[in-house]
C-alpha cells in the first residue's frame, strides 16, 4: 500500500489535517484504521477512544456520526446541547449519558429508542410521565420499573404485553384487577400468583391453561370437580396435588 492509499500525503486524508504529522508519529492515529477525518464510524471511534480529550471539538461537526461518537467520549456537561440534535442517533447517545436529573427533558423525544433509554434510566418518581407513551415498548419498560403503588394505572393498558408485565409485578392482593382480563395469557399469570380465593375463582376460567395455573394455588376443597376437566393436563395436575396433600 502506498502512502497516498494509506491516507498520507497530497491526496490522502492526512493532507491538511491539523494533527499531521504529530499524531501519526506518536501513533495516536493510524491512516485507514483510526482517523477523525474518515467517513467511517469504526475509524472515528478508534481515534476518539485514543484521544478522548478531543471529542468535545466534534460535538457540532456537520457529519452526524462524528457528532454521535464524539458524544460518547466528551465530558457529560458538554453534551447537554445535543439533547435536541436533529439526528436521532446523536440523541440516543446523549440519552444514555445524561445525568438522570436531566432526562425528563427527553421524555417526549420523537425517537422510540431515545425514549426507551429515558424509560430505563429515569428516576422512579418521574416514570409516571411515560405511562401514556404511544409506544407499548416504552410503557412496558415503565411497567417493569414503576413503584408497586402506581402499577394500577397500567392495569387497563390497551396492549396485552404491558398488562402481562403488570400481572407479574402487582402484589398478590391486587391481582383481582386483572382477573377478568380479556387475554388468557394475562389471566394465566394472575392465576399462577393469585391468593387462594382468587385462584378458586379462576378454576372456572374458559381457557384450560388458566385453570391449570390456578390449580397450584386454589384451596383443596375446590379441586375435586376438576378431576373430570376436559383437558388432560388439568386433570393430571389436580390428581397430583390431591395425592401430594393426602400423602402429606
Secondary structure, 3 states (H helix, E strand, C coil): CCCCCCCCCCCCCCCCCCCCCHHHHCCCCECCCECCCCCCHHHHHHHHHHCHHHHHHHCCCCCHHHHHHHHHHCCHHHCHHHHHCCCHHHHHHHHHHCCHHHHHHHCCCCCHHHHHHHHHHCCHHHHHHHCCCCCHHHHHHHHHHCCHHHHHHHCCCCCHHHHHHHHHHCCHHHHHHHCCCCCHHHHHHHHHHCCHHHHHHHCCCCCHHHHHHHHCCCCHHHCHHHHHCCCHHHHHHHHHHHHHHHHC
